[in-house]
Amino acid sequence: MKAMILAAGLGTRFKPWTDKHPKALAPINGKSLLQRNIEYLQAAGIRDVIVNVHHFADQIEDAIDRNNGWGSKVTVSDERGEVLETGGGLMKAAEYLKNDSFVLMNVDILTTLDLRSMIGFHRKLMPLATIATTARETSRYFLFDHLDNLCGWKNVKTGEQKIVRTTADVYPKAFSGVHVIDPRIFSLCSLEGKFSMVDLYLSLAKDEVIKSFDHTDSLLIDVGKPEAVADAENIFR
C-alpha cells in the first residue's frame, strides 16, 4: 500500500514559523511533522509515500534527500506553480496512486489512530473512501447516517449546511485528516484544478459509499497553530 502526505499548504495559521519555513518541517521534540508522519505510516507497514510541495518546496525536498526519506521511498509531487488544495493535489498524484487503495493524510495531524485497523475496516467494506472521525467539538462537521455513510457537511459557525444523501437523521462527526481511499475515485472525479477533498466527497456521496471510521478513543492533535506545539510535545516524544 502507498500513502500521500499533504504538505503543500501555506501554513498561514502557523506564522511566524511559516514566514521562512514550510509547516511540514516544524519540529516536535526534534522531529519534524513530516518525519513523524512518515514514521507513523511505517508503523502501519507503509514505506512508499508521495508528498506534495509548494510553500518552501526546496526545504522539504532537501530534508527528504538529506535523511534518505527517513527510511521510506518518498516521491515529491511538485505544486510550485500553484497550490491545488487537498482534492486538486490528490488528483495531480493520481498516476502514482492509481493501482490500489491508499492512505491520504494531512502533514499537520499527529494521532495514535490505529491505522492498520482503519485499513482493515476499509478493505472489509470496500467503500469508495473511509475517513477518520471523532466526536470532538469543532466548527465544521461531516454528517453521517446511522450506518456511518456520508450524507453531508455543516459549518456550525456560519450555519451553512449541504445534504447530498437523503436520510431521516444525520449525525455530526469531526474529521481527523486521515483517509483510506479506493483508486476508483480518480475516474469518478469530475472536478478540475483547485478544490478540496470536502468538495470532492460531497460531489460523490449521493451515489458512492463513503464511510466514517470513528477513533474517538485515540489521541489527536491538529498542529495547525504554533500554540499546539507545546501540547504535541507533551504527548509525542
N, C-alpha and C positions, 0 to 999 in steps of 0.2 A: 504494500500500500504506500502511496505517496501523500504528501501534505503540501499545503500552501500557507505561508505566513504573510499576512497583510501588513506591510511595513512602509507603505509609500506616503502615508498621511503627513500633513504639515505640522501636526502636533501643536496647534495654536494654544490649546489649554495647558500645555506643558512649558510655556515660557517661564524664565529666560533660557532654560537649557536648549530649547529648540531654535534659539536665535543663532546658535553656532554648531549645533549637532542634530542628528535625527533622533527622534524619541526612541527608536529601536535600540539605540546604544546607551540609553540611560542606565546607569549602574544600580543594581540592587545587591548590597553586600558583595561588591567586587565582580559581579557577573551582570552583563547587560541583559535587558529584556529579551533581545533576540537570542542570545546564548541560552538563557533559561528555557525558552520555549522550544528551541531545537533539542535540548536535553530532555524536556518533557515529552516530546514526540518520540525520542529514542527509548524512553521507558515503556512506551507502548509498542515498540518494535518497528518504528518508522524512522528510516535513515535516508530517505530520498525526498528532498524538500525544495520547493521553489519559493523565492522571496521577491515580492515586488518592491521597487525602489523609485523614489522621486526626490524627496527633500534630503539634501546632502547625500545623494546616492553614492558618491565616491567613497565617503567614510564607511558606509555599510559594506561596499564591495571590498574595501581594504581590510576591514575587520574579518570578513569571511575568509579572505585569502590568507591573512596572517595566522589565523587559527585553524586553517585547514577544515573549515566548516564545523569545527568543534566535534569532529568525528563522524559527520554526516556528509553525504553528497548534496551540496547546496548550489542550486541554479538560480540565476537572477533574471527576473522579468523587468525589463527596463521601461519605466514610465517617465523618464526625464522630460520628454516633450510635453506631456500633460498627465496630471494625476487623474485616474479614471474612476475613483471611488471604489467601493468594495465589489460591486457587481461588475462594473466595467473591467476592473483589474483581474477578476476571476476569468472573464471571457477572453482576455488577452492571453491568459496562460492555458487556454483550452487544449492546445496541441500536446502540452506536457502532461495533462491530467486526464485525457480522454479515454483511457483504456480500462479503468477500474474505479470503484468507489474511492474517495479520497477525503482527507480531513482538511478543513479550512478554518483558520483561526486568526484572531487579531493579535498583533505583537504585544499590545499593552495589557493583555489579560494574564494574570497569574492565578492558577487554580490547582486544587487537588482532585478535581473531577477524575473519576476512573475512566480514562479514555478507552481502554480495552473493552470495558463493559458497554460503553456507548457504541463502539464499533460493532460489537456482537449484537446489540439490540437492533442496529440498523440492518445488519446482514440477515437477521432473522425475519424482519418485517418487510424489508426491501421497499421503503417509501422512496420518493424522489430525493428527499433530504430529511435528516434528523438534526434538530437544533437543540443545543443545551439550554436549559432554562432553570430558574429558581423562583422561589416565592418571595424574594426580597422586594422592597419598595423602590420604585424608580419613577421617572416621568413618562416613559414610553413603554408600552407593553405589546407583545404579540397576544392574540386572542385565540383560544383553542376550544373545541367542543369537548364533550365528556369522553370521547375516545382519543383525546390528545391530538386531533387533527387541526392544523392551522386553518383558521376561519377569517382572521382579520388582524387589525392593528389599531392602537389607540394612543394618543398623546393626552395625558390627563391634565397637563398644564394649559393646553390650548383648546381642549375639547374635541379636537379633530379625531374622527374615527372612520375606518374603512372596513366594511364587512364584505368579503368576497365569496364566502360559502355560507349559505343559509342554514341556520340551526336554531333550536329553541333557546338555548342558553350558551353563553360564551364565558370563558374563564381566563383572566389575565395572568400572564407569566412573563417574568423579566428575562430577556435574552442574555446569554453569558459570553457571546463572542466566539463560540466553538460550534462547528457544523461537521456532519459527515454527509457527503453528497454523492449521489449516483451520477455518472457521467452523461446520462440521458439529458441532463439539464442543459448541456451545450446545444443540442439540436432543438430543444424546446424553447430556448430563449429567443424572443423577438425584439428585445431592447438592444439599442446600439449606443456606442460612445460612452459617456459618463453617466453612471447610475448606481444605486445602492442595492445591496442584497435584499433589503426590505422591499424595494420596488419590484425586484425580480420575483421574490416569493409571492407577493400579493398578485402579481400577474399570472401566476401558475397555480395558486392554491385552489381555485374553483374546480379545476379538472384533475389536479395531481395531489397525491397524499404527501403532506409534509408534517412530520411528527415532532412532538416535544419529547425530550429526554430530561426528566427532572433530576437535578442533583443538588437539591436544597441542603442536604446534609454535608456537602463538600465546602471547602474554603474557596473563596473567590475574591480577588481584588482587581478592580479596574484601575490600573496605574495611569489614569488619564490626566491627572493633575499632580504637580510637584508635592502637594501635601499628602498624597497617597503613598509616597516613597517610604516614609517612616513606618507606616502600617505594614507595608510589604516586607520591609527589612526585619520587622519583629516576627514575621511568620516564615518567610522563605530565606533560609540560611545558606 
